[in-house]
Amino acid sequence: MAKFDSYPVADSVLPDDLLITDGTRGTKTIRASEAIYKLLEPVPQMHKVIWRGKNLGSRYTTAQQTAVANGTLTDIWLGDYWMADGIKWTIVDFEAANQSMQDLPATYLTIMPDQSIGRSEMLQSSTPVAMQDTHIYKHLDSWQLYKFEAIFGASHILEHPVSFEGAWQSGSWETMRGNGPTGYQRINKKIALPTEIDWFGSRIITAKVNEQWSVQTTSTRQFAAFRMGWTPKLPADHAIWLHGQASYNYYAAVKKNEGAVMTIYSVQNGVCPYVFVR
């Protein structure tokens, strides 16, 4: 058999190329597309910053639960997903809550669907209410949480503090420095809509009116998947609601080919909530 250095030097590596490993376990091969993940498998921190995008099945298995609980994240990487009902339930981040949320486990997954999973108006009347009392949030648990529970199990979905802005004081967006939400309240929730920070990494629509609450959100950075260019599929004919209010009657949303927009409360927009999974 020829020595390795007698073979031509490869000027590129294709996903299906085979690499050879040799050691105490003998001589083995591995496909090039899998090599980086196998090489870094023992380093859980790398699982959180390298995108893979592998189908992990249709249900959260006992082995996967153990890998998250013990922090090894064996065969679980950013961008991996569970496929059910035509939806990719995607790992968009890991410990997404800010570092002060120390009652949460050391390791958990942040899960979002890759598309809207329902449509609703934000409010059913123009009377201003606190964010937690909007039509969506009053019904979000009973309306959408069961879909996550069917895949991950109710006991694995974590409660975490979510900041809810108070009812709006009268005013329009043109005068939003003098008007805005009346305080905020932290409420433990299992399911929530993403904020502008979660989606875009900064405040856009709600920047001025909510600047006094900007450091009081659960997360303080963009979800890792969004930093890498991932985004849920946006509908062609309506937006997806965000957790944020732009003015007395307008709320933040994301719209295809437009980005962050202000949308009146009565529009039937989509929802793409997230949960934390242990």
PLY file of the C-alpha trace (Angstrom):
ply
format ascii 1.0
element vertex 278
property float x
property float y
property float z
element edge 277
property int vertex1
property int vertex2
end_header
0.00 0.00 0.00
1.33 3.42 -0.93
2.26 5.90 1.76
-0.26 8.66 2.34
2.17 11.34 1.17
2.52 9.59 -2.19
-1.08 10.37 -3.15
-1.95 13.59 -4.99
-2.74 16.58 -2.78
-6.46 17.42 -2.71
-7.18 21.00 -3.75
-10.74 20.81 -2.39
-12.88 18.57 -0.20
-16.40 17.50 -1.18
-19.09 16.53 1.34
-19.06 12.85 0.27
-15.26 12.53 0.33
-13.96 10.03 2.87
-11.32 10.97 5.43
-9.24 8.37 7.23
-8.64 8.31 10.98
-6.23 6.01 12.76
-5.71 5.41 16.46
-6.22 3.02 19.34
-9.64 2.07 17.97
-8.16 1.09 14.62
-8.37 2.66 11.18
-11.74 4.14 10.28
-13.30 6.46 7.69
-15.64 9.41 8.04
-17.40 11.54 5.46
-16.00 15.04 5.14
-19.45 16.58 5.75
-19.57 14.96 9.20
-15.94 15.43 10.23
-16.23 18.87 11.84
-19.11 17.74 14.05
-17.38 14.53 15.12
-14.15 16.39 15.82
-15.88 18.98 18.01
-18.52 16.67 19.53
-16.78 16.64 22.97
-16.89 20.47 23.17
-20.53 21.47 23.91
-19.76 25.18 23.57
-19.06 24.61 19.86
-22.50 23.03 19.37
-23.97 26.45 20.17
-22.08 28.45 17.52
-21.73 26.06 14.55
-24.75 25.53 12.31
-25.67 22.00 11.28
-29.37 21.82 10.35
-29.92 18.08 10.83
-33.33 16.40 11.17
-33.43 14.95 14.70
-36.68 13.05 14.21
-40.26 13.86 15.08
-40.11 13.58 18.90
-37.67 14.64 21.62
-36.10 11.31 22.58
-34.81 10.09 25.94
-31.24 10.21 24.62
-31.71 13.82 23.49
-33.25 14.78 26.81
-30.23 13.30 28.61
-27.76 15.09 26.34
-29.38 18.44 27.16
-29.82 17.71 30.87
-26.16 16.73 31.37
-24.88 19.56 29.18
-22.96 17.39 26.71
-25.36 18.19 23.80
-24.35 14.92 22.14
-25.55 14.98 18.50
-27.48 18.23 19.08
-26.32 21.36 17.24
-27.54 24.84 16.37
-30.02 24.70 13.48
-31.02 21.08 14.10
-34.76 20.50 14.10
-37.60 18.11 14.78
-39.98 17.62 11.84
-43.69 17.34 12.62
-46.85 18.45 10.80
-44.78 19.88 7.97
-42.98 22.26 10.34
-39.32 22.31 11.35
-39.24 22.93 15.12
-35.79 24.47 15.06
-33.05 25.04 17.63
-32.57 28.78 17.11
-30.36 29.23 20.18
-29.46 27.58 23.44
-29.41 29.64 26.66
-31.10 32.69 25.13
-32.23 34.40 28.35
-29.94 37.06 29.75
-27.35 35.97 32.30
-29.34 37.26 35.27
-31.96 34.53 34.76
-30.07 32.15 37.03
-33.06 30.07 38.07
-33.01 28.51 34.60
-30.89 25.37 33.98
-27.30 25.76 32.83
-28.17 24.17 29.47
-31.43 24.32 27.51
-32.67 24.76 23.95
-34.53 27.71 22.45
-37.06 26.35 19.94
-39.03 28.16 17.22
-41.06 26.85 14.28
-39.76 27.67 10.82
-43.08 29.25 9.83
-46.19 30.84 11.31
-48.33 28.32 13.20
-51.52 30.38 13.49
-53.17 33.74 12.79
-54.90 36.20 15.08
-55.48 39.87 15.73
-53.47 41.43 18.56
-56.55 43.09 20.10
-60.28 42.82 19.45
-60.97 46.46 20.32
-59.05 49.72 20.37
-59.07 49.93 24.18
-55.43 49.88 25.32
-54.41 47.04 27.62
-51.19 45.72 29.08
-49.31 43.40 26.73
-50.17 40.33 28.81
-53.87 41.18 28.40
-53.84 41.37 24.60
-56.02 38.87 22.78
-52.99 36.87 21.64
-51.36 36.56 25.04
-54.60 35.74 26.83
-54.98 32.71 24.54
-51.42 31.84 23.46
-50.93 29.03 26.00
-54.15 27.18 25.19
-53.92 28.04 21.48
-50.33 27.07 20.61
-48.40 25.57 23.56
-49.80 22.08 23.00
-48.01 21.91 19.63
-44.64 22.22 21.36
-45.71 19.84 24.12
-46.59 17.16 21.55
-42.97 17.09 20.38
-40.96 17.92 23.50
-43.26 16.92 26.36
-44.94 19.35 28.75
-42.48 18.63 31.55
-39.50 19.68 29.39
-40.81 23.15 28.50
-39.46 25.71 30.95
-41.22 28.63 32.56
-39.18 31.81 32.38
-39.78 35.48 33.20
-41.13 37.53 30.29
-41.38 41.34 30.49
-44.81 42.73 29.59
-45.32 46.43 28.91
-48.21 48.13 30.65
-51.21 49.75 28.94
-50.40 52.57 26.54
-50.81 56.16 27.63
-52.57 58.19 24.94
-50.45 59.42 22.09
-49.36 58.66 18.57
-46.06 57.43 17.20
-45.11 60.97 16.17
-45.02 61.98 19.86
-43.82 58.71 21.29
-41.15 60.27 23.48
-43.94 61.79 25.54
-46.19 58.75 25.45
-45.82 55.05 25.88
-46.45 52.03 28.07
-47.17 52.57 31.74
-44.49 50.49 33.38
-43.91 46.80 32.95
-44.44 43.51 34.73
-42.46 40.29 34.70
-44.61 37.18 34.39
-43.45 33.57 34.14
-44.50 32.07 30.83
-43.76 28.87 28.94
-44.41 30.37 25.51
-43.84 33.90 24.19
-43.62 35.93 21.00
-40.10 36.99 19.98
-39.11 40.60 20.55
-37.31 42.81 18.06
-34.10 42.06 19.95
-34.65 38.31 19.55
-35.33 38.68 15.81
-33.20 41.62 14.64
-30.73 42.17 17.49
-31.97 45.72 18.15
-35.12 47.73 18.65
-36.55 49.27 15.50
-40.29 49.97 15.74
-40.43 50.11 19.54
-37.07 51.81 20.07
-38.20 55.18 21.45
-41.39 54.27 23.19
-39.86 51.34 24.99
-36.33 52.60 25.52
-36.94 52.78 29.26
-37.68 49.03 29.28
-34.99 47.99 26.81
-32.73 46.38 29.42
-35.63 44.67 31.16
-36.39 42.05 28.53
-35.79 38.33 29.03
-33.22 38.21 26.24
-30.71 40.92 25.47
-29.25 39.62 22.21
-30.37 38.32 18.86
-31.14 34.60 18.68
-28.09 32.80 17.25
-29.93 31.37 14.22
-30.98 34.86 13.12
-27.38 36.06 13.40
-26.51 33.35 10.86
-29.19 34.45 8.40
-31.93 31.96 9.32
-35.47 33.27 9.48
-38.91 31.66 9.54
-40.70 31.58 6.20
-42.65 34.83 6.02
-46.18 34.72 4.55
-46.81 36.60 1.31
-50.07 38.25 2.38
-49.64 39.06 6.09
-47.00 39.72 8.72
-45.85 37.86 11.85
-46.47 39.53 15.21
-43.60 40.48 17.49
-43.71 41.18 21.21
-43.70 44.98 21.06
-46.00 47.98 20.80
-45.32 50.88 18.46
-48.10 53.27 19.49
-51.63 53.43 20.90
-53.14 51.12 18.25
-50.09 49.73 16.47
-47.90 46.75 17.31
-44.58 45.50 15.94
-44.52 42.81 13.27
-42.26 41.37 10.56
-43.41 41.45 6.95
-41.97 39.77 3.88
-39.74 42.09 1.81
-40.39 44.94 4.26
-38.80 43.93 7.57
-40.04 45.39 10.84
-43.37 47.19 10.43
-46.07 48.82 12.53
-49.38 46.99 12.16
-52.77 48.02 13.51
-54.11 45.82 16.31
-57.07 44.39 14.32
-55.06 42.79 11.49
-54.92 38.99 11.37
-51.18 38.36 11.46
-49.27 35.16 12.00
-47.49 33.98 15.16
-44.12 32.30 15.46
-43.58 31.86 19.23
-40.62 30.32 21.02
-40.14 28.06 24.04
-37.20 26.97 26.20
-36.71 23.19 26.33
-34.70 21.21 28.90
0 1
1 2
2 3
3 4
4 5
5 6
6 7
7 8
8 9
9 10
10 11
11 12
12 13
13 14
14 15
15 16
16 17
17 18
18 19
19 20
20 21
21 22
22 23
23 24
24 25
25 26
26 27
27 28
28 29
29 30
30 31
31 32
32 33
33 34
34 35
35 36
36 37
37 38
38 39
39 40
40 41
41 42
42 43
43 44
44 45
45 46
46 47
47 48
48 49
49 50
50 51
51 52
52 53
53 54
54 55
55 56
56 57
57 58
58 59
59 60
60 61
61 62
62 63
63 64
64 65
65 66
66 67
67 68
68 69
69 70
70 71
71 72
72 73
73 74
74 75
75 76
76 77
77 78
78 79
79 80
80 81
81 82
82 83
83 84
84 85
85 86
86 87
87 88
88 89
89 90
90 91
91 92
92 93
93 94
94 95
95 96
96 97
97 98
98 99
99 100
100 101
101 102
102 103
103 104
104 105
105 106
106 107
107 108
108 109
109 110
110 111
111 112
112 113
113 114
114 115
115 116
116 117
117 118
118 119
119 120
120 121
121 122
122 123
123 124
124 125
125 126
126 127
127 128
128 129
129 130
130 131
131 132
132 133
133 134
134 135
135 136
136 137
137 138
138 139
139 140
140 141
141 142
142 143
143 144
144 145
145 146
146 147
147 148
148 149
149 150
150 151
151 152
152 153
153 154
154 155
155 156
156 157
157 158
158 159
159 160
160 161
161 162
162 163
163 164
164 165
165 166
166 167
167 168
168 169
169 170
170 171
171 172
172 173
173 174
174 175
175 176
176 177
177 178
178 179
179 180
180 181
181 182
182 183
183 184
184 185
185 186
186 187
187 188
188 189
189 190
190 191
191 192
192 193
193 194
194 195
195 196
196 197
197 198
198 199
199 200
200 201
201 202
202 203
203 204
204 205
205 206
206 207
207 208
208 209
209 210
210 211
211 212
212 213
213 214
214 215
215 216
216 217
217 218
218 219
219 220
220 221
221 222
222 223
223 224
224 225
225 226
226 227
227 228
228 229
229 230
230 231
231 232
232 233
233 234
234 235
235 236
236 237
237 238
238 239
239 240
240 241
241 242
242 243
243 244
244 245
245 246
246 247
247 248
248 249
249 250
250 251
251 252
252 253
253 254
254 255
255 256
256 257
257 258
258 259
259 260
260 261
261 262
262 263
263 264
264 265
265 266
266 267
267 268
268 269
269 270
270 271
271 272
272 273
273 274
274 275
275 276
276 277
